[in-house]
Amino acid sequence: MMNRFQRGDKVSLIHEKLNTNKNNFKTYSMKILLMVILLAGEIAQAQPVRLRWEQVASGVWKAKIGEAQSFDLLKAGGAIPRMASLKTLGERAFPPEQTACYAEMQTGKIYLRLPLQKNEQIFGLGLNFKTIQQRGEVLTLHMDHYGGTDNGRTHAPVPFYVSDKGYGVFVNSAQYITVYAGTGVRKDSPNPPLVFNRNTDSGWEAQPYSDAVEILVPGNGTEVYVFAGNNTMEVVQRFNLFCGGGVLPPKWGLGFTQRVPTLSTEDSVRKEVEEFAKNKFPLDFIGLEPGWQSKSYPCTFEWDKTRFPNPATFVREMLDKGIRLNLWLNPYLSPSSPLYEQMKPLSGSHTVWNGLVPDINLPAAVNLYRDLFKKEHIDIGISGYKIDEVDGYDNWLWPDIATFPSGISGEQMRQVFGLEMQKLTNSWFRENNRRTYGLARASNAGGVSLPYVIYDDYYDHRDFITAMCNSSFIGVLWTPEVRASATSEEWLRRIQTVCFSPMAMINAWADGTKPWSYPDVAQQVNEAAMLRMQLFPYVYTTFAEYYFEGKPPVRAMNLIEGFSVDSSVITASLNSTNNPYAVALREDCKDQFMLGDNLLVAPLFAGEKKRKVIFPRGKWYDFYSGKFAGNGEVIEIEPGLDRIPLYVRDGGIIPMIPSVLHAPRTGEVLPLEIRYYGEATGNFALYDDDGETFNYEKGDFNWYQLRVIKDKKGNSKCIAGLPKGQKSMGQYGSVTWKYMSGQ
Amino acid sequence: MMNRFQRGDKVSLIHEKLNTNKNNFKTYSMKILLMVILLAGEIAQAQPVRLRWEQVASGVWKAKIGEAQSFDLLKAGGAIPRMASLKTLGERAFPPEQTACYAEMQTGKIYLRLPLQKNEQIFGLGLNFKTIQQRGEVLTLHMDHYGGTDNGRTHAPVPFYVSDKGYGVFVNSAQYITVYAGTGVRKDSPNPPLVFNRNTDSGWEAQPYSDAVEILVPGNGTEVYVFAGNNTMEVVQRFNLFCGGGVLPPKWGLGFTQRVPTLSTEDSVRKEVEEFAKNKFPLDFIGLEPGWQSKSYPCTFEWDKTRFPNPATFVREMLDKGIRLNLWLNPYLSPSSPLYEQMKPLSGSHTVWNGLVPDINLPAAVNLYRDLFKKEHIDIGISGYKIDEVDGYDNWLWPDIATFPSGISGEQMRQVFGLEMQKLTNSWFRENNRRTYGLARASNAGGVSLPYVIYDDYYDHRDFITAMCNSSFIGVLWTPEVRASATSEEWLRRIQTVCFSPMAMINAWADGTKPWSYPDVAQQVNEAAMLRMQLFPYVYTTFAEYYFEGKPPVRAMNLIEGFSVDSSVITASLNSTNNPYAVALREDCKDQFMLGDNLLVAPLFAGEKKRKVIFPRGKWYDFYSGKFAGNGEVIEIEPGLDRIPLYVRDGGIIPMIPSVLHAPRTGEVLPLEIRYYGEATGNFALYDDDGETFNYEKGDFNWYQLRVIKDKKGNSKCIAGLPKGQKSMGQYGSVTWKYMSGQ
């Protein structure tokens, strides 16, 4: 038998075994020491080593491989594990099948091997747009715009996957890792695939069975985490909480937003706001696109005084009308900026559109941006940013051979630049104790707690919904933004879905489309938008669950308990004629999702009149009528154009407010209508706080317990529980219960 | 100014500067020594260092960067530079603009920077299918099937480019290098792009001007070569000769080949051969597909005795009829093979379709295959192989984390497995002093001299022709093989082009299509095939030029002198209405090509009746009629379905033989008709040898000088010059000159 390792590799491997260093210099001395030991004759056998797991939180374990890294995704995102919340989730045993994980070091890279069971499904591995199940795929997780193929190049190449066997794996590396998600077959596999002769055997498959996820980390060290859970949701919750917990947006962030044409002026924005009011269309914030800046692509971050002569006054005027402003930017500094010469030595070797790429790992670079952004935007009342062009594409951004003064590589910078811009801008709002909520074209693990929603230029409605499903596995938010559409039907269908997303946005920067631009569906568009506003108490609470419990607001069906459990049972006997349910589960379910615990959203797409809806185990009811719709089965519906199909689980409680033109504001009191559905008892914890500050982090919030119980005679009894000492439900005044009886 | 390097990186860089080691162990001790020096306080400033060029052949220079590599592309291909031929090309000065090349080492990788001039065009960088000019592209050169995008993933990811400024650059690395071919802009660039404000300036471009090619080599050492030349062709010649010189196929290799259905038997092959004879269609070799093996996917490499009960007898029988056999294989060893247990320790960690991946860098593994292949195939008269499935795709092949007992990485193995299989199989034929000629789905630099033609499953006719153009920049051969077509028009158009390619192949493995399967074009198909056979003396000579001079047989227009010179002049004033020539040159010219020095091929594609043809400087004549067609201009033609448009340059000489059903055989004597065209004098060196052995390498060949000169009265005089002491032109008997007067 040959020696399969080159001499240099042995060093790395031994090093990995002994590695306990915390800083570069110690690592460095240790390396020399090890080399001397090696020279003295102590040559170790380099073989794959079993990972040693160390518990780091309730249900969370870490293994270190190779050299400690000064930079990783959690550090880039500034993620602080929410230890108390993790504890609340409870202790779990280490997933027994995952004890046999191996790593080896080869030619300066790390090779990982993590077992897969038969019939195991895995989800996640970046923001994919076409597929939900990732087993059998090869993905190189590489920050980029989405190019039409699920190959790992995407706006959120998060190196995390969750298994339906109740665990998740996260590789905390800011490098382009390649994941062979159940493709490789080792010759020494204990579970080898069957062998066929392709010439004559029909059982031959192009991709034989593989019993492992294998991962290539192109670096000399990384951390791997395992998250346990009784189900996929619990695993995702642990991942999210470990990465800082979910975002709680300001209330206005969940209202409507319109992005106006790029060369808009104070006057045109004023007019836009008036038109929204006149058309009785909800509006909470307006997005200004590149032309608000004196120069952009690259950016000055300063106002264009011909279009916005008095920014502070104008922002104040808008705030007085209840309208916030969001500013587009890309973070590349124009040669016309007064900061240019100061930033030059603090920036990367390469420019982007002639703009400097500030090394935002250097405090000096950060401070230059901070002072400018605070003075020009944040301190005059700007509400947030749209951070553009931090994802790709290769021909535009800095090359991977770019160097940065902090020592971070071009590759690492690519993986986290958008994430770090999120972290920094958020921290500047936080200094003023004001929440922000904005858009970013790039995110990554470590950004779960950051108040940004991902978007892109790709504009396939179905794939946008699939992305929304997939966002729920990996701790990011995604908006299927609406732009001009080919038909009024498409416009309406897109509006209907964006209303059930983390940001209800129309992006009219290029075309100036208004919500009422398609007159034949203007009424239905308005109704869809109003429904989102009515659902505000429910939607805000789903985000509170994201923050407090790590449950994503939008959820793929594979995170829903009754759904995933059934799938593994029924897929054993596939038959597309006799057992459509099994087929539906075996195929990706990527065109429906849950918003919070109770609401199942089943959108339609232009050109379609019918669709299938898959209900998880239990009874489900039509949201609008309360009628029984199905019980753990697949139904076909033909819902008409006017409404997006919505279903509520048995015992589901949905708190609502009247149609309003803005999200609830501080001091505003609104009546609450609490709808409840089905036959089962139910309870719903309704969340509320001031909606604008970070005071909720210090306990300044309330949970109102809404319950439907049965009395001795079996009649429903509705209870709205107030916290001790409280006399009202805060922002919500009168309370009306409404049983959606289906009659 | 910050220190832009991490501590670990300094080691690499100093190491690079001092590197003179030849073996791993010395490298290793040196590393420790350097580390000790560093610790002692001698901290070097890590900055990009200028490459130091060392002349290694006439017009060829090398720079070493980082650690010496035990494995690279030239080694993998077994390339032996043809020093004498390089000398014949003459001495050239080092390209002056290329003296300012820089390298730096960062985090174990090499960053290269090579200057580009304004208006410079570059070609090559892998077998691309859609684009000719590569400036402005980002390509990660990664062995793979072609997936529909020119992104570096292709069957021949050759890291070589040629510039129209008269030089070429080759990175001799068997790793996935990324080339930023004029995209990156450094903040310290001496030639920065103009700055625009996108909001208001129409001159804004998404990709500003870049003054360099930048390359990321993901390893700790590599060699870079620069090739000089007075023009693109001379640069390519030097590259080809340095990589071993071009292939001289056996004569039969340039005849027709049919690949028969996968489960063919001795009887069905016999019948196929009879049918070809009956239909008077040329045929030199037949390709047997997977079913010739007892088991395949993975392979036993042994005959299926139910379909081929007596292989040796059958091969002999076919040879007696003048038909050779070529065997399909993929190099993955079936568990059913008697060699399996012996090969197991000599193979990679992962299997492909359950087959072992032999580490063919180990002599023991090679010998197992050699003995089997010689005994089962080569020694009984098999003529060659079709080496399949050595390119991609990621989900099927071994992952990059695969390890191999020789120490080669999975990545390196991926880049060269096809190349090494070519080298090995070729060497086994060479042991019998017999040339082979076959197909391989993967090649790379270092394989120029190997007798294999690349093919793939992608089936776009236009892109196939573009690939043929691009093959000429990078030292590979490509065939636009013909498979079943949607219409008889498409069938004919495809046949017409494959007849002007390195291998005239119909691939009927899946569908059994015959040349005459489309009766309404059967006659024209036959004529196209017969024309290739008639052109045999010309075609064989173009390959001899490949071997002796490094000139590729098929040539992109950008390699043709009068073409490239004009382009740089005329593109200055673009105007698509008034100056179509300039536009045509500014756009890629990718649908016409030269075959040898004299013949311009301008194919048509199904659905098209007209096309433009761009003539390089000088007069051009219609091949069929001899009529004047144009002079350094763009013409539009409407040539009809029957013939593929062909043009001959002024003074062009085309030696031809009669229509024959097989390539000229040893001892066969054929009359020669020498056509000549135009008004200028001309000369053509006609090559001949035994057509089967390697004796030409020992001088056993002849060049016959065919010349048309003018006498004092201006009349043409034709001379066929014989080498001293020879009385005839070898295989060619009677000689007839035919002036294609255009009358």
Interface residues (C-beta under 8 A of the other chain):
Chain A: M1 M2 N3 R4 F5 Q6 R7 G8 N24 F25 T27 Y28 S29 K31 I32 M35 V36 L39 S70 E104 Q106 T107 G108 K109 Y111 L112 R113 G136 E137 V138 T178 Y180 T183 G184 V185 R186 K187 D188 P192 P193 V195 F196 N197 R198 N199 W204 A206 Q207 P208 E214 I215 L216 P218 G219 N220 T262 L263 P290 G291 Q293 K295 S296 Y297 P298 D304 S334 P335 S336 K344 P345 L346 S347 G348 S349 H350 T351 W353 N354 L356 D359 L362 D394 N395 W396 W398 P399 D400 I401 A402 T403 F404 P405 S406 G407 S409
Chain B: M1 M2 N3 R4 F5 Q6 R7 G8 D9 N24 F25 T27 Y28 S29 K31 I32 M35 V36 L39 E104 Q106 T107 G108 K109 Y111 L112 R113 G136 E137 V138 T178 Y180 T183 G184 V185 R186 K187 D188 P192 P193 V195 F196 N197 R198 N199 W204 A206 Q207 P208 E214 I215 L216 P218 G219 N220 T262 L263 P290 G291 Q293 K295 S296 Y297 P298 D304 S334 P335 S336 K344 P345 L346 S347 G348 S349 H350 T351 W353 N354 L356 D359 L362 D394 N395 W396 W398 P399 D400 I401 A402 T403 F404 P405 S406 G407 S409
